[in-house]
Amino acid sequence: MREKPFRDYLVSRGFEEAVIDQQVDAVQKIEAQLKSQVQGWSLEDLNHCTGQELVDGMIDRGENTMENLLALVRYAKVIDNRGLFVAIFQMLDGYEVMDNLYKKLGDVVGEDLRDGVFENLPLPPLGLSRYEKAQYTAEIMARMEEIFGISTTRDLLQDSLRDLPDEYYPEERSDFYKVCEGDMDRYLIFRGKKLVDLLRGYQERDELFFGQEITDDVIAFVSNDPEIGGGVREGNLIYQTKIPYNAKAYLAETDPVKKRYHYCHCPWAKESIRKERVTVSPTFCQCSAGFVKRPFEVIFGQTLQADVLESVLQGDEVCRFAIHLPEEME
């Protein structure tokens, strides 16, 4: 294990000594377990696929804790093992979705109906593979639409199943009210430029932006589509198109199915795009609409409506949404 660089990185991130010791100990134990299974291997030898196999073993042994996976993804960053980093990052991305759905259904429709949806489907463990996540989501959505219907299921998902506290958007209100003086069109342009600048920063530092490599082509693609960068307003609607999850692969791909796969952000559904035996209802994309509208809800301090206009899960080329602004913004 490359302990000193790992400790230095954790210190630079402001972690306390006790946490640093815990993270180092976690990585040492994970690597020792790996060496006991494959002689001579270290975490530097793993890739995306073997990273999943590593975590599958941790699940079997009950070692798939949040602390262990965070230690693993941080260590992968320090040793610049991008295959392992992306594998673990994707496990942590949206990990809370099904737990939040379970809680929300209990709160909104009651425990009896909630238990009917989740019958014989215990909440999935942290680190579950994306294919198994898609299988799980397909069954949950089929049950929800059978019990509640598509319209009510969409309503249950409309505010997203992600943890999105106001603290995740510390600059939205000041950018809108102070920098852009409450001018929505000006704000959307500013927001788009801010994203492009952010992407350029990741490119210059040769770092992954939420698990994806940023290239000149990716920056040009985002820069040339104002709906991706910040959004485009028409009346009281803001039209927004998501940046592909792996834009570099998306731009290089010609096969339409693979292209949609590279576009999809949802770790709970994307494998269904390329697995014919698994079908996740596109109604699930309402969760993504809830994610997209969240910054604007922070700005205005109220719940807003967002519609799914297009989604790769239902066969479209992009994921595109319409966010309804408050009436006074017309």
KEKE-3310 file (N, C-alpha, C; in steps of 0.2 Angstrom, whole numbers, plus 5000, padded with zeros to 4 digits):
npx = (5004:5002:5005:5010:5007:4994:4990:4995:4986:4974:4976:4977:4964:4958:4954:4952:4964:4961:4951:4959:4968:4958:4954:4966:4969:4957:4960:4972:4967:4958:4967:4975:4966:4964:4976:4977:4969:4973:4988:5001:4995:4989:4980:4982:4982:4969:4954:4940:4930:4936:4936:4923:4921:4929:4922:4910:4915:4917:4904:4899:4906:4901:4908:4905:4904:4900:4911:4922:4921:4922:4935:4941:4938:4944:4958:4960:4959:4971:4981:4979:4972:4961:4951:4947:4943:4932:4924:4921:4916:4904:4897:4894:4887:4872:4868:4858:4845:4835:4833:4828:4816:4809:4807:4800:4788:4783:4779:4771:4761:4758:4763:4758:4755:4767:4775:4770:4775:4788:4789:4797:4809:4822:4830:4843:4861:4874:4885:4881:4881:4878:4870:4863:4856:4848:4840:4833:4827:4819:4809:4804:4798:4789:4780:4776:4769:4759:4752:4749:4747:4753:4753:4752:4763:4773:4771:4775:4788:4793:4800:4813:4824:4836:4847:4846:4850:4849:4861:4869:4869:4877:4879:4869:4858:4864:4871:4860:4852:4861:4873:4867:4856:4843:4839:4833:4836:4849:4855:4854:4863:4875:4876:4878:4891:4898:4898:4905:4918:4921:4922:4933:4943:4944:4949:4961:4968:4968:4959:4945:4928:4915:4917:4920:4930:4936:4937:4943:4933:4922:4920:4918:4906:4897:4898:4892:4879:4866:4856:4862:4872:4866:4853:4838:4826:4809:4795:4788:4795:4809:4820:4830:4844:4853:4870:4879:4883:4895:4903:4913:4914:4901:4901:4910:4904:4894:4884:4867:4861:4872:4876:4865:4867:4879:4875:4866:4863:4858:4862:4854:4846:4852:4859:4849:4847:4856:4853:4843:4834:4830:4820:4817:4805:4802:4796:4803:4812:4807:4812:4825:4821:4817:4829:4835:4828:4830:4841:4834:4823:4829:4834:4821:4815:4804:4794:4795:4788:4793:4795:4797:4803:4810:4819:4833:4830:4818:4820:4824:4836:4842:4842:4829:4822:4808:4807:4796:4794:4790:4775:4776:4788:4785)
npy = (4994:5011:5021:5033:5044:5042:5046:5059:5065:5064:5072:5084:5086:5089:5080:5073:5066:5053:5049:5048:5037:5027:5026:5023:5010:5003:5002:4995:4983:4979:4977:4967:4956:4955:4951:4939:4931:4933:4930:4941:4952:4969:4983:4992:4984:4981:4983:4990:4979:4969:4977:4977:4964:4963:4971:4963:4952:4959:4962:4949:4946:4955:4967:4978:4992:5010:5018:5009:5009:5022:5024:5016:5022:5034:5030:5024:5036:5042:5033:5034:5025:5023:5015:5007:5018:5023:5012:5011:5023:5023:5014:5021:5032:5039:5029:5029:5029:5018:5015:5028:5028:5017:5023:5034:5029:5022:5033:5041:5033:5023:5009:4996:4996:5000:4989:4979:4983:4980:4967:4952:4957:4963:4977:4983:4979:4990:4993:4984:4977:4985:4979:4970:4980:4986:4975:4974:4987:4986:4977:4983:4994:4989:4983:4995:5002:4993:4993:5007:5013:5022:5037:5040:5034:5041:5054:5050:5049:5062:5072:5067:5054:5056:5061:5078:5091:5108:5113:5107:5116:5129:5141:5145:5154:5166:5168:5169:5180:5190:5191:5190:5198:5194:5191:5179:5174:5180:5173:5160:5160:5163:5152:5142:5146:5145:5131:5126:5132:5125:5112:5114:5116:5104:5097:5103:5100:5086:5078:5067:5071:5069:5055:5055:5057:5073:5081:5091:5089:5086:5098:5107:5101:5103:5117:5121:5119:5126:5122:5111:5117:5128:5129:5134:5147:5148:5158:5153:5141:5131:5124:5110:5100:5085:5083:5070:5055:5049:5057:5058:5044:5043:5053:5047:5035:5026:5016:5015:5010:5008:5021:5027:5021:5025:5038:5038:5043:5036:5025:5015:5010:5011:4999:4992:4997:4990:4977:4965:4957:4964:4976:4992:5003:5018:5028:5029:5039:5051:5053:5058:5070:5077:5078:5087:5099:5103:5114:5125:5125:5128:5141:5148:5144:5135:5121:5115:5110:5098:5091:5076:5076:5070:5054:5043:5031:5028:5027:5038:5050:5058:5065:5075:5089:5099:5113:5120:5137:5148:5157:5171:5173:5173)
npz = (5000:4996:5008:5013:5003:5003:5016:5015:5006:5012:5023:5016:5013:5024:5034:5051:5062:5068:5059:5047:5051:5052:5038:5032:5038:5034:5020:5020:5025:5016:5005:5010:5010:4997:4992:4998:4991:4977:4974:4975:4969:4970:4975:4964:4953:4949:4939:4931:4931:4939:4951:4954:4957:4968:4977:4978:4985:4997:5000:5003:5014:5023:5023:5016:5020:5021:5025:5022:5007:5004:5008:4999:4986:4988:4989:4977:4969:4973:4969:4956:4949:4938:4933:4944:4952:4945:4945:4959:4962:4955:4962:4973:4969:4969:4979:4989:4984:4983:4997:5000:4993:4999:5012:5008:5002:5013:5021:5013:5006:5015:5026:5023:5009:5005:5009:5001:4989:4991:4994:4997:4992:4998:5004:4993:4995:4999:4986:4976:4960:4944:4935:4943:4950:4941:4938:4950:4951:4940:4944:4955:4949:4941:4950:4957:4947:4944:4955:4959:4947:4932:4932:4946:4951:4944:4951:4964:4962:4958:4965:4966:4971:4977:4989:4992:4999:5003:5005:4996:4986:4986:4980:4972:4974:4977:4965:4956:4962:4966:4958:4945:4947:4948:4935:4925:4912:4910:4920:4917:4906:4912:4921:4912:4907:4918:4920:4909:4912:4923:4918:4910:4920:4926:4915:4913:4925:4923:4929:4934:4930:4939:4937:4923:4909:4903:4888:4874:4864:4871:4879:4869:4864:4875:4876:4864:4865:4873:4881:4888:4895:4904:4902:4893:4892:4889:4890:4905:4906:4908:4898:4898:4895:4899:4902:4894:4903:4901:4891:4882:4877:4872:4862:4853:4849:4838:4837:4841:4852:4861:4862:4869:4880:4885:4888:4898:4915:4926:4939:4943:4933:4920:4915:4909:4897:4888:4890:4885:4892:4904:4909:4913:4918:4909:4917:4928:4926:4930:4942:4939:4933:4944:4950:4941:4943:4955:4959:4955:4963:4975:4973:4972:4984:4985:4980:4964:4947:4936:4920:4911:4895:4885:4885:4887:4891:4887:4874:4867:4860:4869:4886:4891:4899:4905:4916:4927:4930:4944:4944:4944:4937:4923)
capx = (5000:5006:5002:5011:5004:4987:4989:4995:4980:4968:4977:4976:4957:4956:4952:4956:4969:4957:4948:4964:4970:4953:4954:4972:4967:4953:4963:4977:4964:4955:4972:4978:4961:4965:4983:4976:4965:4977:4995:5005:4991:4988:4974:4984:4981:4962:4951:4932:4927:4939:4934:4916:4922:4932:4916:4906:4917:4916:4897:4898:4909:4898:4913:4904:4902:4901:4918:4927:4920:4925:4942:4944:4938:4949:4964:4960:4961:4978:4986:4977:4969:4954:4946:4945:4940:4925:4919:4918:4912:4897:4893:4892:4883:4865:4867:4853:4839:4830:4832:4824:4810:4806:4805:4795:4782:4780:4777:4765:4755:4757:4767:4755:4756:4775:4778:4768:4780:4795:4788:4803:4814:4825:4834:4849:4867:4879:4890:4878:4882:4873:4866:4858:4852:4843:4835:4829:4823:4813:4804:4800:4794:4783:4775:4773:4764:4753:4748:4747:4746:4759:4752:4753:4770:4777:4770:4779:4795:4794:4805:4819:4825:4842:4848:4848:4849:4850:4868:4873:4869:4878:4880:4863:4854:4868:4872:4854:4850:4866:4877:4863:4851:4836:4837:4833:4840:4856:4857:4855:4869:4880:4876:4881:4898:4901:4899:4911:4924:4922:4924:4940:4947:4945:4953:4968:4970:4968:4955:4939:4922:4910:4919:4921:4936:4934:4941:4941:4927:4917:4919:4914:4899:4893:4898:4888:4872:4864:4852:4866:4876:4863:4846:4835:4819:4803:4790:4789:4798:4816:4822:4837:4846:4858:4877:4880:4886:4902:4902:4919:4912:4895:4902:4913:4900:4889:4879:4862:4860:4878:4876:4861:4870:4884:4872:4862:4866:4855:4865:4848:4842:4856:4860:4843:4847:4859:4851:4836:4830:4829:4816:4815:4800:4804:4793:4808:4816:4804:4817:4830:4818:4817:4836:4837:4824:4832:4844:4829:4819:4834:4833:4815:4813:4798:4794:4793:4786:4797:4792:4802:4801:4814:4824:4836:4827:4812:4823:4826:4844:4845:4837:4828:4817:4805:4806:4791:4796:4785:4771:4779:4793:4783)
capy = (5000:5018:5024:5040:5048:5042:5050:5066:5067:5064:5078:5090:5086:5091:5075:5072:5060:5047:5047:5046:5031:5022:5025:5019:5004:5000:5000:4989:4976:4977:4975:4961:4951:4954:4947:4932:4928:4933:4931:4946:4958:4975:4987:4995:4979:4981:4988:4991:4973:4966:4981:4975:4957:4964:4973:4957:4948:4963:4961:4942:4946:4960:4973:4984:4998:5016:5020:5006:5011:5029:5024:5013:5026:5039:5027:5024:5042:5044:5029:5035:5019:5026:5009:5006:5023:5024:5007:5012:5029:5022:5011:5026:5037:5037:5023:5030:5029:5013:5017:5034:5026:5013:5027:5038:5025:5021:5040:5044:5028:5018:5004:4990:4996:5000:4982:4975:4984:4977:4960:4947:4961:4966:4983:4980:4981:4995:4990:4980:4978:4989:4974:4968:4986:4987:4970:4976:4993:4984:4973:4988:4999:4985:4983:5001:5004:4989:4995:5014:5016:5026:5044:5041:5032:5047:5059:5048:5050:5068:5076:5064:5050:5057:5066:5084:5096:5115:5114:5105:5121:5135:5147:5146:5159:5172:5168:5172:5186:5195:5191:5191:5203:5191:5190:5172:5173:5181:5168:5153:5160:5163:5146:5138:5147:5142:5124:5125:5134:5120:5107:5116:5115:5097:5095:5106:5096:5079:5074:5065:5075:5064:5049:5055:5061:5079:5082:5096:5088:5086:5105:5110:5099:5107:5124:5123:5117:5130:5118:5107:5121:5131:5129:5139:5149:5150:5159:5151:5135:5131:5117:5108:5093:5083:5081:5063:5053:5048:5061:5056:5038:5045:5056:5043:5029:5026:5011:5019:5007:5009:5028:5029:5018:5030:5044:5038:5044:5032:5018:5010:5009:5011:4993:4989:4999:4986:4970:4964:4953:4968:4982:4997:5008:5025:5032:5030:5045:5056:5054:5063:5077:5080:5080:5093:5105:5105:5120:5131:5125:5131:5148:5151:5142:5132:5115:5116:5104:5096:5086:5072:5077:5064:5050:5037:5025:5026:5026:5044:5051:5062:5066:5082:5091:5106:5115:5125:5142:5151:5161:5178:5173:5173)
capz = (5000:4996:5014:5014:4998:5005:5022:5013:5002:5017:5027:5012:5012:5031:5039:5057:5062:5069:5052:5043:5053:5050:5031:5030:5041:5029:5014:5022:5026:5009:5000:5012:5008:4990:4991:5000:4986:4971:4976:4971:4967:4974:4972:4958:4948:4948:4934:4933:4932:4945:4956:4956:4960:4975:4982:4978:4990:5003:5002:5006:5021:5027:5024:5012:5023:5018:5027:5018:5000:5003:5009:4993:4981:4989:4988:4970:4966:4975:4965:4949:4946:4936:4932:4951:4955:4942:4948:4966:4962:4952:4967:4978:4965:4970:4983:4993:4980:4985:5004:5001:4990:5004:5017:5005:5001:5020:5023:5008:5004:5021:5026:5020:5002:5004:5010:4995:4983:4992:4996:4995:4989:5004:5001:4991:4999:4996:4981:4972:4953:4941:4932:4948:4952:4935:4939:4956:4949:4935:4947:4959:4945:4938:4955:4958:4941:4944:4961:4959:4940:4930:4934:4953:4952:4942:4956:4969:4960:4955:4969:4966:4977:4979:4995:4989:5003:5000:5006:4990:4981:4990:4976:4967:4976:4976:4958:4953:4965:4967:4952:4939:4949:4947:4928:4923:4905:4911:4925:4913:4902:4917:4923:4907:4906:4924:4919:4904:4915:4928:4915:4908:4926:4927:4910:4914:4931:4921:4934:4931:4932:4941:4934:4916:4906:4899:4882:4870:4861:4877:4881:4863:4864:4880:4874:4858:4867:4879:4885:4892:4900:4909:4901:4889:4895:4885:4895:4912:4906:4906:4894:4900:4892:4903:4899:4894:4909:4898:4885:4877:4874:4869:4855:4848:4848:4832:4838:4844:4859:4865:4863:4874:4887:4888:4890:4904:4922:4932:4941:4945:4927:4914:4912:4906:4890:4884:4892:4883:4897:4909:4906:4918:4915:4909:4922:4933:4924:4934:4947:4936:4932:4951:4951:4937:4945:4962:4960:4954:4970:4980:4971:4974:4990:4984:4976:4957:4943:4930:4915:4906:4888:4881:4889:4883:4894:4883:4867:4864:4860:4875:4892:4891:4904:4906:4922:4927:4935:4947:4939:4944:4932:4916)
cpx = (5004:5003:5004:5008:4996:4985:4990:4989:4974:4969:4975:4968:4954:4953:4956:4960:4966:4954:4953:4967:4965:4953:4960:4971:4963:4956:4968:4973:4961:4961:4975:4973:4962:4971:4982:4972:4969:4984:4998:5001:4990:4982:4976:4983:4974:4960:4944:4929:4930:4937:4927:4917:4925:4926:4911:4908:4916:4908:4896:4900:4906:4903:4911:4901:4904:4909:4923:4927:4923:4932:4945:4943:4943:4956:4965:4962:4969:4983:4984:4975:4962:4949:4943:4941:4933:4921:4916:4914:4905:4893:4890:4887:4876:4863:4861:4846:4834:4829:4827:4817:4806:4803:4799:4788:4778:4776:4771:4759:4754:4762:4765:4757:4764:4777:4775:4772:4786:4795:4794:4808:4817:4829:4841:4855:4871:4884:4888:4880:4877:4868:4860:4854:4847:4838:4830:4824:4817:4808:4800:4796:4788:4778:4772:4767:4758:4749:4745:4745:4752:4759:4754:4761:4774:4776:4775:4786:4797:4799:4811:4820:4832:4842:4851:4847:4851:4858:4872:4873:4870:4878:4874:4860:4858:4870:4866:4852:4855:4870:4873:4857:4844:4834:4838:4837:4847:4859:4859:4862:4875:4881:4880:4889:4901:4903:4905:4917:4926:4925:4932:4945:4949:4949:4960:4971:4971:4964:4948:4933:4917:4911:4920:4927:4933:4939:4939:4934:4921:4915:4916:4907:4895:4892:4893:4880:4869:4860:4856:4869:4871:4855:4843:4828:4815:4797:4792:4792:4805:4817:4829:4838:4852:4865:4877:4884:4894:4902:4907:4916:4906:4896:4906:4909:4895:4883:4873:4861:4866:4878:4871:4863:4875:4881:4869:4866:4864:4858:4860:4845:4846:4858:4855:4843:4851:4858:4844:4832:4828:4826:4814:4811:4803:4801:4798:4812:4813:4809:4823:4827:4818:4824:4838:4834:4827:4836:4839:4824:4823:4833:4827:4812:4806:4798:4791:4791:4791:4795:4798:4799:4804:4818:4827:4833:4821:4814:4825:4834:4847:4840:4836:4822:4814:4804:4801:4793:4789:4781:4773:4785:4791:4785)
cpy = (5006:5022:5031:5045:5048:5046:5057:5069:5068:5070:5084:5091:5088:5086:5074:5066:5054:5044:5044:5039:5026:5021:5021:5011:5000:4998:4995:4983:4974:4974:4968:4955:4950:4950:4940:4928:4927:4935:4936:4952:4963:4978:4991:4991:4979:4985:4988:4985:4970:4970:4979:4968:4958:4966:4967:4953:4952:4962:4954:4942:4951:4966:4979:4990:5005:5019:5016:5008:5018:5029:5021:5018:5032:5037:5026:5030:5044:5040:5030:5029:5021:5021:5008:5011:5024:5018:5008:5018:5028:5018:5016:5031:5035:5031:5023:5030:5024:5014:5023:5032:5022:5018:5031:5035:5024:5028:5042:5039:5023:5012:4997:4990:4996:4992:4977:4976:4980:4970:4956:4951:4966:4972:4981:4983:4986:4991:4985:4982:4982:4985:4972:4974:4987:4981:4972:4982:4991:4981:4978:4992:4995:4984:4989:5003:5000:4991:5002:5017:5021:5033:5045:5039:5038:5053:5057:5049:5057:5073:5072:5059:5050:5061:5073:5090:5103:5116:5112:5111:5128:5141:5149:5152:5166:5173:5172:5179:5192:5196:5193:5195:5200:5190:5183:5171:5174:5176:5162:5154:5160:5156:5141:5139:5145:5134:5122:5127:5128:5114:5108:5115:5108:5094:5097:5102:5088:5075:5072:5069:5070:5057:5049:5059:5067:5080:5088:5095:5088:5094:5108:5108:5102:5114:5126:5121:5121:5127:5113:5111:5124:5130:5135:5140:5151:5151:5157:5144:5136:5124:5116:5101:5091:5082:5074:5061:5051:5051:5059:5049:5039:5048:5052:5037:5031:5021:5015:5017:5009:5017:5030:5026:5023:5037:5044:5038:5039:5026:5013:5007:5008:5004:4990:4991:4994:4978:4969:4961:4958:4975:4987:5002:5015:5030:5033:5036:5051:5058:5059:5070:5080:5082:5087:5099:5108:5112:5126:5131:5129:5139:5151:5149:5138:5126:5117:5109:5104:5090:5082:5073:5071:5061:5045:5031:5023:5026:5032:5045:5055:5062:5073:5084:5098:5107:5121:5130:5145:5156:5168:5178:5174:5180)
cpz = (5000:5002:5014:5009:5000:5011:5020:5010:5007:5022:5023:5012:5019:5035:5045:5057:5063:5063:5047:5045:5051:5043:5029:5032:5036:5023:5015:5022:5020:5005:5003:5010:5001:4988:4993:4995:4979:4973:4971:4969:4972:4971:4966:4952:4946:4943:4936:4935:4938:4951:4959:4959:4967:4980:4983:4984:4997:5005:5005:5013:5025:5028:5020:5015:5019:5019:5023:5010:4999:5004:5002:4987:4982:4987:4980:4966:4967:4971:4958:4946:4944:4935:4939:4953:4952:4945:4955:4966:4960:4957:4972:4975:4966:4974:4987:4990:4983:4993:5005:4998:4995:5009:5014:5004:5008:5022:5019:5007:5010:5020:5023:5012:5000:5004:5004:4989:4984:4995:4993:4991:4994:5000:4999:4995:4995:4992:4976:4964:4950:4937:4937:4950:4947:4936:4945:4954:4944:4939:4952:4955:4942:4944:4957:4953:4941:4950:4961:4952:4938:4932:4942:4954:4950:4948:4962:4968:4959:4959:4970:4972:4979:4985:4992:4993:5000:5001:5000:4985:4984:4987:4972:4968:4975:4969:4954:4955:4965:4960:4946:4941:4947:4940:4926:4917:4906:4916:4921:4909:4907:4920:4918:4906:4912:4923:4915:4908:4920:4924:4912:4914:4927:4921:4911:4920:4929:4927:4931:4934:4933:4937:4927:4914:4902:4894:4879:4866:4865:4878:4875:4862:4869:4878:4869:4859:4873:4883:4890:4898:4906:4908:4896:4891:4889:4889:4902:4912:4904:4904:4896:4898:4896:4899:4899:4900:4907:4891:4880:4873:4870:4862:4850:4846:4842:4833:4843:4851:4864:4867:4868:4881:4890:4890:4896:4911:4927:4933:4942:4938:4920:4911:4908:4898:4885:4886:4891:4888:4903:4906:4912:4915:4915:4913:4927:4932:4927:4940:4945:4935:4939:4953:4948:4940:4952:4963:4959:4960:4975:4979:4974:4980:4990:4979:4969:4953:4938:4926:4912:4899:4884:4886:4886:4885:4890:4875:4863:4864:4865:4880:4892:4895:4903:4913:4923:4932:4938:4943:4938:4939:4925:4913)
residu = (MET:ARG:GLU:LYS:PRO:PHE:ARG:ASP:TYR:LEU:VAL:SER:ARG:GLY:PHE:GLU:GLU:ALA:VAL:ILE:ASP:GLN:GLN:VAL:ASP:ALA:VAL:GLN:LYS:ILE:GLU:ALA:GLN:LEU:LYS:SER:GLN:VAL:GLN:GLY:TRP:SER:LEU:GLU:ASP:LEU:ASN:HIS:CYS:THR:GLY:GLN:GLU:LEU:VAL:ASP:GLY:MET:ILE:ASP:ARG:GLY:GLU:ASN:THR:MET:GLU:ASN:LEU:LEU:ALA:LEU:VAL:ARG:TYR:ALA:LYS:VAL:ILE:ASP:ASN:ARG:GLY:LEU:PHE:VAL:ALA:ILE:PHE:GLN:MET:LEU:ASP:GLY:TYR:GLU:VAL:MET:ASP:ASN:LEU:TYR:LYS:LYS:LEU:GLY:ASP:VAL:VAL:GLY:GLU:ASP:LEU:ARG:ASP:GLY:VAL:PHE:GLU:ASN:LEU:PRO:LEU:PRO:PRO:LEU:GLY:LEU:SER:ARG:TYR:GLU:LYS:ALA:GLN:TYR:THR:ALA:GLU:ILE:MET:ALA:ARG:MET:GLU:GLU:ILE:PHE:GLY:ILE:SER:THR:THR:ARG:ASP:LEU:LEU:GLN:ASP:SER:LEU:ARG:ASP:LEU:PRO:ASP:GLU:TYR:TYR:PRO:GLU:GLU:ARG:SER:ASP:PHE:TYR:LYS:VAL:CYS:GLU:GLY:ASP:MET:ASP:ARG:TYR:LEU:ILE:PHE:ARG:GLY:LYS:LYS:LEU:VAL:ASP:LEU:LEU:ARG:GLY:TYR:GLN:GLU:ARG:ASP:GLU:LEU:PHE:PHE:GLY:GLN:GLU:ILE:THR:ASP:ASP:VAL:ILE:ALA:PHE:VAL:SER:ASN:ASP:PRO:GLU:ILE:GLY:GLY:GLY:VAL:ARG:GLU:GLY:ASN:LEU:ILE:TYR:GLN:THR:LYS:ILE:PRO:TYR:ASN:ALA:LYS:ALA:TYR:LEU:ALA:GLU:THR:ASP:PRO:VAL:LYS:LYS:ARG:TYR:HIS:TYR:CYS:HIS:CYS:PRO:TRP:ALA:LYS:GLU:SER:ILE:ARG:LYS:GLU:ARG:VAL:THR:VAL:SER:PRO:THR:PHE:CYS:GLN:CYS:SER:ALA:GLY:PHE:VAL:LYS:ARG:PRO:PHE:GLU:VAL:ILE:PHE:GLY:GLN:THR:LEU:GLN:ALA:ASP:VAL:LEU:GLU:SER:VAL:LEU:GLN:GLY:ASP:GLU:VAL:CYS:ARG:PHE:ALA:ILE:HIS:LEU:PRO:GLU:GLU:MET:GLU)
# end
